[in-house]
Amino acid sequence: MVPSIEHHLLMFLAKNGPATQCSIAQAMEVSAATVAVSLKKLEKGRYIEKKSSAEDNRVNFISLTEKGEDVVRKSQELFEQ
């Protein structure tokens, strides 16, 4: 089971596609540190993956893995019932 903040983050990525940590924090109106903690948990659980930007290796784009997409899909099915 994915905790609430992490679930919200997965749903954000599903809706908006790959995003940077800063853009996620701004959109969710939370601190970058809060997002970092959640991303670390999600990455450890293999729900997300980070890929370096081709233009700037200091920037990482976060996207859903297949496991993360499964959580989103199951959540959407529950809400549609």
N, C-alpha and C positions, 0 to 999 in steps of 0.2 A: 504494500500500500504506500502511496506517495503522499506525504504531508501537504497541507493546504497551499503554502507558499510555493512549494516545488510544483504542485499540480497547476497552479496559476501560471507559473513560468512555462511549463510545457504547453499549455493552451495558448499562451502568447506566441510562442515559437511556431506552433501549428498555424496560427492565423496570419502571422507576419513573415514567416520564413526566417532564414539565418539572420542573426543580429549580433551586434557587439555587446559586451557587458555594459558599457556606458549607455547605449541606446535602450537596452532593456531596463536599466535602472531609471532612466528618465521617463520612459513610457509607463512604468509601473509605479512611479513616484516613491521610490525607495532608494536607500543609499547603495552605492556601488559595492560596499562591503557586505551588505545584506544579500545582494545578488551573488557575490562571489562565494559566500558560504553555501547558498542553495545550489549554485552551479557545481561546486565541488562534490556535493552529495549526489547530484544527478549524474555527474560524470562517473563517479565511483560505481553507481548502480547501472551504468551503461545506458542511460536514458537519453543522453546528449553526447555530442562530440564537439571538440574545438578544432578549428582549422585556421592556420595562419593566413593572413591577407597576403596576396601576391605582391602588393605594393609596399606593405609595411609589416615586417615580421613581428613587431610589437603588438599588433592588433590581431585579435582572434575573433573569428566568426563562430557563433554557437548555433548548432542545428540539431534537430531530432535524429536519433538513431531509429532503427526499426522497432526496437523495444519501446522507445518513447512514443512513436507513432501509434503503437498498439494501445498504450494507455489513453491517448487522446481519442482514438476510435471507440474504445470501450466507454469512455466518459460520454461521448456524443450519443452513443446508443442508449445509455441510461437516461440521459436528458430528453431524448425523443420519445420515450415510453410514457 
